[in-house]
Amino acid sequence: MKNNLLFAILLTFTLISNVNAQKSKPNILFIAVDDLKPELGPYGNKLVKTPNIDRLAKMSTVFLNNYCQQAVCGPTRASLMTGMRPDYTKVWDLKTQMRDMNPNILTLPQYLITQGYNTVGTGKIYHPSSSIKKIDPVSWNMPYLEPEASDYANSLGKPANSQYQKPENKALFVTKKEREKRDNDDEEPTTIKGPSTESIDVPDNAYDDGVIALLAKNKLIEFSKSSNPYFMAVGFRKPHLPFVAPKKYWDLYNRADMPLATFTEHAKDAPEIAYHKSGELRNYIDIPEFATFNQPGNHVYLKEEKQKELIHGYYAAVSYMDAQVGILLNTLDSLGTLNNTIIVLWGDHGWHLGDHDLWEKHTNLENATRAPLIVAAPGMKPGRTTSLSEHLDIFPTIVDLAGLKIPSQLQGKSLKPVMINNSSSVNDFAMSQYPRKLSKEDAKNAGFDSNKIMGYSLRTSQYRFTIWMNDFTSDQPFDSKKIYAAEMYDYNADPLEKENIYKSDKYKEAAKEMYKKMTDFFKSQETK
């Protein structure tokens, strides 16, 4: 009898302890934003209107010098979600499936499931082409939240090609075959899409992001009734091209005020391989009449009126997305959990808005590789830091903030020490990379059998050093004979990347130091 009573007491104590342990784990709201560059109030932009991200920043650590691993959706998201570099994931494009290359690779939400979390996602978290069934099902232990046609406002149904609601634009995508033919986001203009912008007087939930925000809101309310901790991933699609948003967000801005890029040339002495012809933008049907493509080199020469329209559209799409972030913050606030939830907002990479005569991402330059990262966590004082961080660091940071053990294989580092002391640092540099292909003629002239080129870009607090390597990835022994070209920029003296100083006598010693940092990095990455 006494033994039974003792067993019952122990069982009750264990159950209570388990419940308390579950409750002690912080909930996590994980907000991914497609093509969001640091053109935000917390990063010093006084024109853009993002009151909700501004609000989040006031309760967060804002990482001012955060860099992606590769400036295109599929690879950078695969790296961020696994904490592993592209040369490990083997995802360098928009075609390779992450688990084809690494069947047992561990993702952040997948790990959190093993730690007692419920995980659920909605919107774009992984790039569809790099994940099984577009969402990587093993990352979620709850059904993924997919918009239904009935979720869209005013019986409009789903936007055509997941983008357009304007009737004349929807008419461009009348058949499934036509939609599939037009659905390609790669950097080469292999398909033709609809127009690059759309402004129409509709509610927010006429487009995907508005619906995604409402699906997430309802799930957050549902989670509030459970004792289990959650990881809620919300992937907003804007400001990715095309720049579509309800008219009220366009009306926030005067097109005449849109800031054109200050420097629109290629850097002096820079290799042409560092640039591209803005092929993704050229997929849109309204671009050719405003562009000039028959000039030598990687240029687009977009007319100023179209530049202002695109920048206007980008800002409108950012403000539209920001309003959806507000729905999430207001929901947590109404539930009384805003201040005890880990909230992470990140852009998957930067975006060129006409600088260097470039549009989109797809480079190793500052405007493509630098991306926003804003992190709020219970017990952490808000602040801003100039310390270098990488997307790789997000996985271990979240795990560390949640009080969990960091998986040993991760290549990133926890940023929690920087959140505690904003002047501290965990990274000496940030590393990005981008692949290119030479023409067969250029490869032959360079003495290469292969036309494959990989550019590695090492960013310190002052410099960027980029080395373009033939038929090479960082898990191989470094061979200087494979160097095709190199770049170096001094951001203290040249923040706009106007001159490649790699061969400058003035920077001879600094160039040697950066070269050594790069080769030391390669050595650290070689397959053992």
N, C-alpha and C positions, 0 to 999 in steps of 0.2 A: 504493500500500500504506500509506504514511504517512498519506495523506489519509483513507483508510478507518478506520485506527486512531484518528486524531484525532477523526473523526466519531463513532465508537463511544464514545470517552471522553466527549465532549461530551454525547452522548445519555444515557449512564449518569448523568452529573452532573446533567443536567436532570431526569431521572426521580427521582433521589434528592432533589433540591431541591423538586420538586413534592410528593413524599410528606411531606417534613419540613414544608413549608408547610401541607399539610392537617392534619398532626398538631399544628401550632402553634396552630391555631384551636381555641378552647375549645368543648367540647360545651355544649349549652344544654338545661336541663330547665325547662319553662314550665308552671306549675301554675295553672289557672284554677278559681276556686271560685264557685259560684252563690249569690248573696244573702248572702255572708259580710260581716258588719259587723265593726268592730274590737273585738269582744267576745272578746279573746284575752289570754293571759298577757302577751305582749310589749307590749300596749297598756294594761296595768294591771288587767285583770279577774282577780281572785284566786279566783273561784268556778269558772269554766269550766276543764275539764280537757283541755288540748291539749299533751301532753308532746312531741309530734313537731314541731309548729310552734314550740314553745318552743326546742327543740333547733336548728331551722333558724335562728331569730332570733339565737341566740348566735354564729352564724358569719356573720351578715348585717348589712346596714344596714336598720334598721326605720324606715320613713317614717311618722311619727306623724300627719302632716297631709297625707294624700293624698286627692284628690277625683276622682270620676268626671265624665264629660262630660254624662251624662244618666242619671237613676236608674231605668233599666229596661233589661232584658237586650240587646235587639237594637241600639239606638242606641249604648250604651256600649261594647259589644264591637266594633261596626263601627269606632268611633273609636279604640279602643285598638289594634286589629289593623292599622289603616292610619296611625295618627298624625295623623289629620285630624278636625276638629270636626264635630259633627252637621250644621251648616249647610253644610258641604262635602260630606259623604257623602250628605246628603239622607235619612238614615235617622232618623226621629223616632218611629217606632212599631214594632209587631210585625208589620207587613204588607209594608213596602217592602223590595225586594230591592236590596242594595248595588250590584250590578253592572248593574242596570237603570238606576240613576241615574249611575253612573260605571264604564262597562265596563272601562276601563283602570286603575282605581285599584290601587295597589301595596300589598300586605299584607306584614307582617313576614316570615312564612315564605317567601312568594314571592320577596322580595328575597334572603333567605338562600340560596335555591337558586342564584341567580346568583353567589353568593360561594363555592360549592363545598360547601354543606351538603346533607345528606339531611334531609328534613323529613317528619315523620309525626305524626298526631294521633289521639287517642281521646277519647271523651266529648264534652262540650259546650264547644266553643271559640267558634264563632260561634253566634248564635241561629239555629235552623233556618230561620225565615221570612225572614231577611235575607241568606241565602247560597245560592248555587246548589247544588242537591242536598243542602242542609242543612249542607254542610261546606266550600264554596268549593274545588272540586277543584284549581284552579291553585295553591293554597297548598301543596300536598303533592306531592312527587315519589315517594312510596311509598304503597302502599295504606292507606287509613284503617282503623283497627282498630275493627271493629264487633262488639259482643257477639253471640254465638250462643246459642240456647236451651240448648245443652248446657254452656255455660260456668257456668250458675247451679247453686248447691249443691243437693244432695239431690234431684236430678231435679225441682226445683220449676218449672223453665222460666222464661221471662222474666216479670218482674212485670207485673201488669195495669196498663194505661195508663202503663207504664214506672215504676210506683211501688209497687204493693201486692202482698204475698204472703199476707196473711191470707186464708183461704178465703172468709169472708163478704164481704170487700172485693173479692176477685177476681171474685166472683159478680156484682158490680155492673157489670162490664165484659165481658159475655159475647159480644158481637158486635162486629165491626169498625165497623159503622155507629154503634153506641152509643159506642165509644171515640172515634171522630172527633167525634161531637157534644159529647162532654165535654172534648175537648182544646183548651182555650183559657186562656191565661195573662194576658190583657189585664186592665186595671184595672176594667173594667165587668163586672158579673155577668151575662154573656150565656149562660153554660152552668152546669150543675151537675156537680160532680165527686164523688169519694168523700169519706171523712172526712178531716179536717185532720191527724190523727195516726195512727200505727200502731206498736205495740210487739209484737214476736213473737220467740220464742226460735229464731233461725236464725243460721247463719254469716254472716260479712260479705259473702261473694259470693252471698248470696241476692238482694241488691239490686245495682243498676247500678254504684255506686261501687266496691264490692268487686271486681266483675268487671273494671271499667276499670283498677283498680290492678294486677291480675294480668296483664292484657294489656300494660300499660305495662312491668311488671317484666320480662316475657319479651322485650320488644323492646329494653329497655336491655341485657339480657344479650347479645342478638344483636348489637347495635351495638358492644359491647365487643370483638368479633372483627374489626371493620372499621377501616381506617385513616382513613376519611372522618369529618369532624366531623358531629354530628347536632343537630337541633332537635327535641326530643320534647315535644309539647304534650299535656297531660293535663287534661281538663276534668271536675271533680267536680260532681255535680248537687246535693248537699246542702251547706248546709241550706235549699235551696229548699222551699217548700210542695209537697206535704204533708210534715209532719215525721215521716218514717219512718226507723227505725233498728233494728238488732237490740236485743233487750231488755237485753243487758249494758251498753249505753251509756245507756239510761234508768236503769239501776240505779246508775249513778255519782252520781246526784243525788237529793236529797230534795225533793219537790215543794213542801213547806212553806217551803223556803229560797229558792224562786225569787223574784228581785227584781222587784217591780212598778214600773212607771215612776213617777217622783217627780211629774212635772208632766203631767197628762192633759187639760189644757184647751187651747183655741186661744189664741194670744198676744193680749194686749190690743191693740186697734186694728189687728189684722192683717186683711187682706182675705180673704174666704172662699175666693177662688180659689186660695189657697196650700194648701188642704187637699183631701181627698177622702173618700169614704165607705167606704174599704177594700174596694172591690169584688172584688179578687182573692181575699181571704179569704172573702168571702160566697159564692164559687163552691162552697165545700165544704159537704156536706150536713148536717154536725153543728153549723154555726155559727148558723143562724137562731134556734134555741131559746134561745141564750145572748145574743142581741144585740137592740138596740132600734133600728129604722130609721125610725120614724114621727115622729121629732123634727126640727125645722127645722135646716138647716145640715148640714155634712159631719161627721156623728158616727156612731159604731157602738155606743157604750155597752156594751161586752162585759162580761159578768159576771166577777167576780174569779176564780171557780173555773176558768173557761175560759181566762182570761188566764194563770193559773199553769200550766195544762196546755200551752198553746202555748209559753210560755217554756221549760218543761221539755223540750218536744219540740225546740225550736230548739237548746238546749244539747246534747241527746242527739245530734242530727244533726251538730252541729259536732264533737263528740268522735268520732263514727263517721267523718266525713271525715278528721279528724286521724290516725286509725289508718291510713288509706290513704296519707296523706302519709308516714307512717312506713315503709310498705312500699317506697316509692320511695327514701327516704333510706338505708334499710338495704341496698337493692340496690346503690346507688352505693358505699356503704361497703364492701360485700363485694367489689366489683370494683376497689376501690382508687382510685376516681375522685371520691369525695365532695368532696374539697377542691380539685379542679381543674376543676370544672364550674360554669358560670354557672347559678344556680338562682333563679328568679323565682316568687314566689307572690303572687297578687292576688285580691281579691274584686271582682266586677264593679260593685258599688255597695253602699251600706249597706242598712239595714232598720229600720223602725219597729217597736218591740215595746211598743206601747201609749202611748208619749209623744204628747202632743197629741191623744190619742184616735185615733191612727193605727196601722194595721198595714200591712205590706209596705213598698214603696219609693214611687215615683211622686210625689215632691215635690222642692222645691229646699231643703229644710231640712237641718240638719247630719246628722241620723241617716240620711238617705237618700243624701246625696251623699258623705259621708266613707267611705272604703273602705280596707282594709288593703293595704299593699304592702311586701313583704319581699324583699330582693335580696342574694344571696351571689355573690361572684365571686373568682376566683383573684387573690391579691395584694392584696385589699382587706381592711382591718381591720374587724372588726365594730363596730357602734355604733348609736346612735339619733339621729334628727334631727327637729327640729320645723319644718324648712324646708318650705315649701309645694311640693307636687308634684301632678301631674295624670296621669290615665291616658294622655294624649297623650304623656307623657314616656317611657313604657315602651319603645316601638319604638326611638327614638334611643338610649336608655340601653343596651339590649342590644347594638345595633350597635356603639356606642362601646366597650363592655366587651370585645367580641369583636375589637377592633382593626380594624374595617372603616370605610369611608367612610359617613357619614350622608347619606342622600338629601336633597337640598336642599329639596324641597317640603314636608317634614314640618313640622307646626305645633307639635309638642312640642319639648322641649329635653332634652339628655342630663343625667342626674342624676349622672354619674360624678364631677364636681367636688364634689358634696355627699357622695358616698361617701368621697372622699379626705379632705375636711374637713367634718365633720358640722355645723359652725357656719356654713358658707357657704350661699349661696342662689342659685338660678338663676331663680326666679319671684317676682314681686312680689305675685301673686294667682293664684288658681285659679278657673276659670270652669265653671259648670254651667248647664244649661238644662232646661226641661220645658214641653211644650205642654199647653194646656187649650182647652176650648170653652165659650163662653158660651151660655146659652139665647138663643133668638131675641129674646125679650122683653128680656133684660138687655143684649144687643147694641144693640137699638134704643134703649133708655133711655140708653145711654152714647153714642149718636150714631154708632155704627159700622155700616157696611154688612155687614161680615164678622163672624162669631162666633169666628174663630180668634184665639187668644191664645198668645204664646210668652213664658215667663218666663225671664229671664236672671239668674243669681245669681253675684255676684262676691265671692269670699271672700279677705280679707286675714288677717294674723295676728291682728287684733282684731275686725274687723267682717265682717258679711255684708250686702251690698246687693243686693236683688232688685227687678227692674223688670219689670212685666208689660205686654207690648206687643201691640197689635192688628194682625193681618195684617202681621207684620214678621218678617224674619230678618236676621241680622247682615251679610249680603252686600249689603244695601240701605242707602241713605242714611238716617241716623237722623232721625226726625221726632217731636218732643216731643208733638205732637198725638195721637200713637198710644198714649201712655201710658194704661193702664187703672188700674194700682195700683202701689204701691211698698212695700217693706219694708226695714227695717234693724235689725240686732241687734248688740249689744256683748257679745262672749263673755267679756270680762274681768269685766264687771259682771253679766252675765245669760247664763250658759252653757246654760241650759235654754230659751232663746228664749221668755221669758214676756211680753215687751213689744216691740211694733214702735215703734222710736224715730225713725223717719224724719222725722216732723213735730215732734219735740221741740225746744224752744228750746235746751236744754242741748247738743244734738248738731247744732246748725245748721251750724257750720263743718265738722264731720266729714261730715255728709250731703252738703254741697257738694263736698267732696273725693271722696267715693265716687261721686257722680253724674258727676263729671268723669272719673274712672277708667273708668267704664262707657262713657261717650260716646267717650272716646279708644279704648277697645277696639273699639267699633262702627266707628269710622273706620278702624282698622287692618284690619278684616275686609271692608270694602267691595270689591266686584268692580271691578277696575281696567279 
